[in-house]
Amino acid sequence: DKFSNITEGYTFDDVLILPMKTGVEPKNVDVSSRLSRRINVKVPIVSSPMDTVTEEAMAIAMARYGAFGIIHRNQPREKEVEMVRRVKREETIIIRDVYTVSPETPIEVARTIMKTKNIAGLPVLKEEKLVGILTKRDLEFAKQGSTVSDVMVKNVITAPENVDLEDAINILHKNRIEKLPLVDKDNHLVGLITAKDIITRQRFPDATRDDEGQLMVGAAVGPFDLDRAIELERAGADLIVVDTAHADNENVLSSIKRMRKEISVDIVAGNIATAGAAEDLISCEVDGLRVGIGPGSICTTRIVAGVGVPQLTAISEVAEVAKEYGIPVIADGGIRYSGDIVKAIAAGADSVMLGSMLAGTEESPGQEMIINGRKYKAYRGMGSIGALSTGISDRYSKLGNGFIAEGVEGAVPYRGRVDEVLFQLVGGLRTGMGYVGAENIGKLKERARFVRISSNGLRESHPHDIRLISEPPNYQIS
Ligand code: RVP
């Protein structure tokens, strides 16, 4: 009968990790991990592609910290593409796709370009050749009605296209200039190096960067939106996340197969929660698996549809299969404390994806609000009525004319800047690894053993028999 092979499923609050003899100090552990087959991160945390979590500000902050952000898809394709472009342009050693003006451009136009694109200098091109450079300073004294050629600097200091970084820094420094255009032998502009980018780069040594020195970013697509995936890749997305509530679906699988042929960057697909689904996705040659059916803080799938798998069991089932193929696993949903991150990795995940823990930060796009004197930010499920009624995302179903919501809308406490939150989360992960004697993520996955706890054990785990009068930064009572 249906119950004869029934198995038990566990989630974060059902277990604790056993302490083990250790020679490892938290400050010395290495938390770097694999996000997907070809992408490594210094910090194994990913921001979820949700419209109250990840837009460009979040993606930039995550990548700078050594983590990773996935831009959501609940918006028109051009907007998502533009967000990817902005993240890619945020930091770079050599800007390839340089904004330029011509000598005849009116200065008002140049000023508008600088303002809207937030840049301080524009190379001036005439018949594709570099003839000058225009900086903000030049514009300050420009008379009304003048053109770029009246105020630009004409004897531009340039460097050859294959200049190395050290030499470029020296040239910038020696000449006290901000921008260094790179030109080929015919004086065609091929790139631009800026002092600001070099300084920023030194400030974020752990940042998740591509080979060109640009921040890495992922972007979500619907399972049938190949065109969007192609455009996002063209805009520079380093990872395409095929974002569905149930990836183990024949139509979805065949669409992923097709996408695999057209897309050359890594593809992560999900969500799934069983070993069989992991096999199915891996046979489509995906580069990473996203695990979680129903654990999300805003998710009602398990209640509405009666379907799901407690998250730790789901992670462990999927990870068993993924390990054989060397495919990384992202544990997505249900994480409320840093200890849950340690448990997710101990169960077999390579990284974790967060929604609610990041939705309350400065960098999330959600609306701020004050409730009972405390600051909150809006947070909603992508299957909530609010998100569904934008009509763009098809992650959750529409039957006939009505929505069948699988998520809720609400607010989470304001938590300050993302880097402060990540500092606490990584600190907790390091502490956990110290208790287990795991000097790296691989060792944590390999060594950790769980002990099952009761509801009394859970009660004992939280602070008890005390009236809390202040909240430490890593323990909130929401
Ligand atoms: P959490 O971190 O617990 O807030 O969970 C975030 C995850 O919940 C997302 O990454 C996604 O997998 C899932 N989600 C998003 N929207 C919904 C929904 O409306 N049901 N669920």
Boltz pocket constraint, residues with backbone or C-beta under 6 A from the ligand:
constraints:
  - pocket:
      binder: B
      contacts: [[A, 48], [A, 49], [A, 50], [A, 271], [A, 292], [A, 295], [A, 296], [A, 297], [A, 298], [A, 299], [A, 300], [A, 301], [A, 332], [A, 333], [A, 334], [A, 335], [A, 353], [A, 354], [A, 355], [A, 356], [A, 357], [A, 380], [A, 381], [A, 382], [A, 383], [A, 384], [A, 406], [A, 407], [A, 408]]
      max_distance: 6.0
